[in-house]
Amino acid sequence: MIKILIADDHAVVRKGLKQILVEEYPSAIIGEVADAESLLAQVMKEDWTLVICDMNMPGRSGLDALIQIKQFAPQLPVLIMSMYPEDQYALRVLKAGASGYLSKDNIHDDIIRAVQTVQLGKKFITPSIAEKLVSALGEDTSLQAHETLSDREFDVFKLLATGKAVSDIATQLSLSATTVSTYRSRIMEKMSMHTNADLTRYAIEKKLI
């Protein structure tokens, strides 16, 4: 029996996905959680066939949750969904171990195909993501500034760009303020920027927030 866990902080999104999945898999068990902490607790508590996780949730991000899931249950397929363009996030989540990236703009059309694909042990990759993967293999490919960041640095970068204070980020990511400040320094150095306002402008320009 297929068991799917949906993680999204919007009840209407969870309900919509559940409806689509139940129509295709009438006997499926569909679980729901609203944040990354609850997601991780459920993954550690029960055996799931598949996790469908939103990129942006209260507290830890979906990317952070994905990394932790892969440490605890490396074989568990995780589909990441987001409202942001796939060209900005798809490669990062795939490299972190995701089985696919779903744009919320097309999720109702893609979700069943994505589930069927990962059940076969394959990754769900759209033609545009495939094209970007091929480009990324080229020797002349130059990385954008945010693509030089590690996954944790990327999480901190996004939070700084949205105006969060170091202390708030530390609480949200369960880190010390000193550690977050260190990440901030690395981010500024790697991206050749000097202020949080620079990060915000960049993030808006690249449609990262």
C-alpha positions, 0 to 999 in steps of 0.5 A: 500500500502506498503511503504519501506524506504531504508537507505544506503550511497551507491547508488548501494546498494539502487538501488539493493534492490529497484529492488528486492523489486519492483519485489516482490511488483510492487505497493510499494512506495520505498524511499531512503536516504543516511544517518541517519539524512535524515532517521530520518527526513523521519520517522518523516515526513511520515508514512512508513510500514518498514525501511531497514537501514545500520548499518554503515553510515556517521554521526550517525550509524544505531544503533543510528538511530534505537534507535531514531526511536523506541522512535518516532515510536515504532511500525515501523519495522526496519531491520538492514543490515550490512557487519559485521558478524551477531554473532557480531551485531545481538543480540545488534540490536535485543535488541535495537528493530530491527525486524531483522538483515541482513548480506549483504553477503546474503541480496539478498536471505533473503530480501523478506523473511525478509520483509514478516516475519516482515509484519506478526508482527514477527522478522526475525531471522536466525538459527545462530542468534536463536542459539546465542539467546538460548545461551544468555539465559544460566546462564553460558554465559559469555559476551565478553568485547564489549558486556558489553557496552551500545549502545551509548558506543558501538558507541563511542567505534567503532569510537575510534577504527577507529582512530577518535578523541574525538572532531570528535566523538562529532561532528558526534554524536551531543555530547559535547567533555566532554561527549564523554571523559566520555564515553571513560573512561567508555569504557576503564574501562569496557573493561579493556583497556588503550589506543585507540590502545588497542581498535583498536586491539580488534575491528580488532580481533573481526571483529567489524570494 
